[in-house]
Amino acid sequence: MNIRMPIRFLRDLRLQAAIARRAREYETPRTEAERRAWHLEQLNHRWAHATAQIPHYRELVRSGRVPRTFGSVQEFVETVPATTRTDVQQDLPARVDPARPAELKRTSGGSTAQPVTTPAWKSEPAYTRLNTWMARGWYGIRPSSRLALIWGHSHLLGSGWRGRVNGLIRQSKDAACGYLRLSAYDLSVAHLEAMRQRLETFRPEYIVGYSAALDALARAHEGRDLSHLKVRAVIATGEGFPAEDSSERLQALFNCPVAMEYGAVETYVMAHQHPEGAYRTFWRSYFLEAVEPGTAGGAVLRVTSLYPRAFPLFRYEIGDEVETCDEEDGYGVSRLKRVIGRCNDFITLPDGERIHSITLFAAVSQSIRESGTGILRFQIVQSPGATALHVVPAPNATGERVIETLRARLRAAHPRLARLHVQAVAELQQSLAGKTPTILKKSE
């Protein structure tokens, strides 16, 4: 008897009632005024807990800088200081809820060149996962649907027997859940052809993958027709598409809707593209504000979490700008036109082979998890014929030791990366616009 099918469908039965309840929750409150009042109530509730339990926020109220309660969401936005990644790196312990010990650690992939590691409880992904399943349901996808996941494998970058054991465990879990996991690291022509062949054999009901990897897959198979696979949707994540026609190419290849989910490691998924086009935000889980004009043509996105977290978010800046729908005023955003910002593009090695930049992100993140504060920031600097990885070590870290650990991770991620030039620097390079991109491409 094949035990894989019962496990998939048992999970489906276990989650469907909760997913339906979550969908019903989003049906109320119905009007903008009612939602604004609901947001104010939730903000005051989360703030009361934070100021009673968490040192940083307790001190803000004690000093008189921020009120104990808010009379409006505008007052919340105007009085609570924004939180940046630098703030988190410098003062994380004072911003963590001591209610119970952390059960997980989450390290951002570094799409803003400044990765951070934050604590979490297991209840957090369990809570937010229902939002994701609700959104996938818009496309006829259920927890039992067969998934092809074009993803990174940072959790398998261990070496020796431990890495092999982790790999076997992951493969067993994927098989039981009906997942086919394909590596997004290698975007060479040969690997993309092998990826297509495995998709044809597996016949997934939906595909989820890094946006740049999906774009590379579509371009490698331009002119092909994979509509016979009957894929219900292709869902891009982790980054914006690298080209304006990326979505069209994927639609042409699979003859199905192409959607984008939007989130970050620190926040989980915050919004998901709806079949009607715009993003629907998970406004019952996050208070999203997009009021202050940014530098890239959009509004700066700040995130406040509305559910219990080990590291609660209050006006947290993840480094993105967004464009809201016309009817939105920027307070408690429920719909987005588009997200402006991150795209984890591929890098080209000197021999012409393309590798997804998430390979480097995963290796750096692994080093951060192992060495604590060994690396503050990093940057991929690419010029014709040369690619280098620049890292900014923490003040208490030795540059040579940081580089040695990182090289081991790069070698485990992809053998060719072992020859990548790694350099410890005091500051990262900026673009002409004054930004510090994760991937800095130079023409000479």
Order of alpha helices (4+ residues) and beta strands (2+ residues): alpha-alpha-alpha-alpha-alpha-beta-beta-alpha-beta-alpha-beta-alpha-beta-alpha-beta-alpha-beta-beta-beta-beta-beta-beta-beta-beta-beta-alpha-beta-beta-alpha-beta-beta
